[in-house]
């Protein structure tokens, strides 16, 4: 990012927070869209009841809206969301008498930075996997089917029998699929590594 782009980004964030503080719903929507997924991922780490987790996330954002005049910048908003979600999770587990000593200790000891690390890792992993599967869906029909069967755990001979083709055809098609996937995912090192792990490394015949 160039200095000019950095300045533009900071200015945009300042404007967003200013509009949010003034009660502009469009600004709130942008903040919600940017952070909602992250807070959902974090909450799911501790709350295994899907509906309860959704309620917690909703309450956190409602609280953010009510307290909007107190936030000076995006960093403060993020900190509030993470800490509020952490506290809400702990309160829910206490009320439900579901909290274990391990969960309680884990939640209480999490710093904001550690929370962000958890969330960002989950989001990044999900994005990488989504990117790979999107690329698989774009493959030619036979390539796509062979890759899917490989991911399901079938070996080369099993795939050949299921598709009524030769073992060598399976190997050649899989090699072609791997090449095409690497081309599509050339910009993402981890995505390419994931392709290698699930496509190149297959069960022996």
Secondary structure, DSSP 8 states (H G I E B T S, - for coil): --HHHHHHHHHHHHHHHHHHHTT-HHHHHHHHHHHHHHHHHHHHTT---HHHHHHHHHHHHHHHHHTGGG--SHHHHHHHHHHHHHHHHHHHHHHTT---HHHHHHHHH--HHHHHHHHHHHHHHHHHHHHHHHHHHTS-HHHHHHHHHHHTT--HHHHHHHHT--HHHHHHHHHHHHHHHHHHTTT-HHHHHHHIIIIIS----
